[in-house]
Amino acid sequence: MASRRRMLLKVIILGDSGVGKTSLMNQYVNRKFSNQYKATIGADFLTKEVQFDDRLFTLQIWDTAGQERFQSLGVAFYRGADCCVLVYDVNVMKSFDSLNNWREEFLIQASPPDPENFPFVVLGNKIDVDGGNSRVVSEKKAKTWCASKGNIPYFETSAKDGFNVEAAFECIAKNALKNEPEEDPYLPETIDMTGGQQQRSSGCEC
Amino acid sequence: MQETDLHDLSDDADYAASIQQGSASVMMTRSGSGKQSSSSEPEGAEIVYSKDNVAIHPTQFASENIAGRLKLIKQGNSLFMTWIPYKGQNSNARLSERDRNLYTIRAVPFSDVRSIRRHTPAFGWPYVIVVLSSGLAYPPLYFYNGGVKEFLATIKQHAFVVRSLEDANVFLVNDFQSPLQRTLSSLELPGAAASVPNGLSLALSSNESQSYGNLDRTGGAISDGTSSFSQNHGRQRHKSNDPARDLSIHVLEKFSLVTKFARDTTSQLFRENHGNGFGGLERKSYSHESVDIPRKASKDEEKIIDEHPVPPDPIEKLLDKKHDLGEEAATNVGTFELINFKEFDKKTLVWGKPRQPPLGYEEWATFLDFEGRVVDSNALKKRIFYGGVDHTLRKEVWPFLLGYHDYDSTYAEREYLKATKKLEYETVKRQWQSISSEQARRFTKFRERKGLIDKDVVRTDRSFSFFDGDDNPNVNMLRDILLTFSFYNFDLGYCQGMSDFLSPILYVMEDESESFWCFVALMERLGPNFNRDQNGMHSQLFALSKLVELLDSPLHNYFKQNDCLNYFFCFRWVLIQFKREFDYDKTMCLWEVLWTHYLSEHMHLYVCVAILKRYRHKIIGENMDFDTLLKFINELSGHIDLDPIIRDAEALCICAGEHGAASIPPGTPPSLPVENENGSLYVQEDEVL
């Protein structure tokens, strides 16, 4: 039981309605994109096996409803999370402004033992839209915010064409693993970053 | 340790007094009368508050209200709340001892209470809702003689209570957390139950104390040896019964009526009715089906069951029993099948009836008088309940089911209504249409609301031909109606899930204004699903847990042991009434069945129970935890066979009978909010604390 528990890494994706949470999850797990996703009601999750060194982990990625009104459900879904992914749409200022609220709400509801050091990762999604011309949140602005919240790793992604999604989730998994209370005396130092693209991210410090 | 006897008060002089008083007059004005008899309370326990004529309203019928005495009892540093219904109350003659037991609150410690919400309606009695840290809530307690203020003030003296920053009528108990925490709604984890300090309170609180049946053992095991509390608790429980046994008795009683009826009738029709679809064979085969199919459904279940023994379904046992008896009746008397279908119907079937073909035009005409009034709305509802409506007729029938049209309206009145409502719709619509972009720039709420709706309409049923393709005018209409609704009911606004409800309505009504008003009517009942505090969802999921407890206590116990009592895994089912679980056509069939409110307003909850019971072997056999269960339920989407589920739900609803109805707190959507017909008699005495 204990070993099974250690193998599961739980990740929660949060962010305003329509920023692409479901799409990101599906792009990462199934390498598929559809523009026919329905608004998520309640919550759902997908799992993916990931390998670090010689160890296999199950990444359990939770996708939640984005409307504020459903936040009170979070209590049931956030508990035991190992990493929280905050997503905004680079074309919608409000979705960026909401990040702070999502972060705080998560910390309240999940009440992790060490909130100061709980791992978050921020994703600025939909960078493909209109060739970047409709963008309203600059990379600099996003990175500044991330830095102010304890150097949260930041990635710019496109769930539609899959850009940077793999790299982002590798970082997410790595951070989730760091958060797991590990019984082993040492953490795996290196991570298989096959195909990881880091050029547009402040990324993981690995 | 004191010999406490806080919950079993049947031999308590004080309790006896309350019984007498209760039978004398319910409405007799007395308050604070409990204090004089506090000497009869156990040593070390002090009654710090006692109020007579505090009642719960299990149904909307005033005659079924249950009055009792509410007390706050202080023992050491702990404060407990009890509510004991009066015995032998005139107005409650119909209610059995068990009904009372179901609701009795036996010494719940305030350490297990999360919040108390006070309601002081302008008309009607004030009431409070006590929410436990487990997230479960007791039914509203109505203070017929006032005293809410005193009640809250007393609690304040003996426990840590703060007023919610969000809502002045919410009082948070034991809330030592940050102000932000206080803004969270009362929806909470049952996980909290695990953190209850000791077995004693676990056994006494968390609402299961009201229940009966298998929990006796559970309760006993948990609290074994912890104190005399639990023993008394157990003793009290003995008075209540095993739900399965009770249901069997309940059903068998009804069955005996049927049998008697059969015996009293001559046997001439036996062979004629043999093959008419409603005969005994049909019922028999259905009973087989319902018992066997869940097991056959998955072949690997057999070996799973070896690993995790699955307790039998009490209802299945019941059906088996009845099935046996059915055969017996047929062989001994030979007349079981001859009962005229209509007659039999009244005697209550345990099996759901076979589905009938949908209501068509010709038959519909027979329900109307020459001016277009529905002559017998109950007959119509019943007909639709068992067969649904032909699609081409939906446009005409749905406005009745939704409450937009009155059943006794004439053709002419409906035409007139359509015209006036169209004007009214246009007026509301213009309210947002007239907002210029300059104005919108300074109107954040509007922009956000519109943004949310814009995002959702383009992902609502787009694979369905009516809404597919670029620049589909129906998608725009969907947006316009939702935006207009968010102005019509500005407080409720827009919430995700609304577009799921509106989409089939628009598809059926094919008219913007008519769709809008049908949607408005639907939201009158289901609006609470989308409330900011999620209260409507909370109360439905709570009622669902009570129904499962009643209809499948082993499954309930399984959920309890696995921290699944919040029923969040059914959230999507309840929020949008299974819209995402069935294809478009089936959803419309199900909705019109639910909207008839025939048998129960809460048929959707019985549908939930029916689906859960279909898969109980898999759920328990595979030892699913909360996550696995949620995933499993989500993935059932598109794989549920609707007709058998409706039949199961009907059977469960009939089986549960008034116990089922009593398990659902008043005001649970889609019931309209609780209002009291005697409201004007009450003069409100409580002011804001």
HADDOCK unambig.tbl for C-alpha pairs under 7 A between the chains (distance, minus, plus):
assign (segid A and resid 18 and name CA) (segid B and resid 455 and name CA) 6.45 0.50 0.50
assign (segid A and resid 36 and name CA) (segid B and resid 459 and name CA) 5.94 0.50 0.50
assign (segid A and resid 36 and name CA) (segid B and resid 462 and name CA) 6.80 0.50 0.50
assign (segid A and resid 37 and name CA) (segid B and resid 459 and name CA) 6.28 0.50 0.50
assign (segid A and resid 38 and name CA) (segid B and resid 459 and name CA) 5.12 0.50 0.50
assign (segid A and resid 38 and name CA) (segid B and resid 460 and name CA) 6.19 0.50 0.50
assign (segid A and resid 39 and name CA) (segid B and resid 456 and name CA) 6.54 0.50 0.50
assign (segid A and resid 39 and name CA) (segid B and resid 459 and name CA) 6.79 0.50 0.50
assign (segid A and resid 41 and name CA) (segid B and resid 572 and name CA) 5.83 0.50 0.50
assign (segid A and resid 42 and name CA) (segid B and resid 571 and name CA) 6.07 0.50 0.50
assign (segid A and resid 42 and name CA) (segid B and resid 572 and name CA) 5.86 0.50 0.50
assign (segid A and resid 44 and name CA) (segid B and resid 631 and name CA) 6.54 0.50 0.50
assign (segid A and resid 69 and name CA) (segid B and resid 532 and name CA) 5.30 0.50 0.50
assign (segid A and resid 72 and name CA) (segid B and resid 184 and name CA) 6.11 0.50 0.50
assign (segid A and resid 72 and name CA) (segid B and resid 185 and name CA) 5.89 0.50 0.50
assign (segid A and resid 72 and name CA) (segid B and resid 187 and name CA) 6.35 0.50 0.50
assign (segid A and resid 73 and name CA) (segid B and resid 187 and name CA) 6.82 0.50 0.50
assign (segid A and resid 75 and name CA) (segid B and resid 188 and name CA) 6.52 0.50 0.50
assign (segid A and resid 75 and name CA) (segid B and resid 189 and name CA) 6.50 0.50 0.50
assign (segid A and resid 76 and name CA) (segid B and resid 189 and name CA) 5.72 0.50 0.50
assign (segid A and resid 108 and name CA) (segid B and resid 181 and name CA) 6.49 0.50 0.50
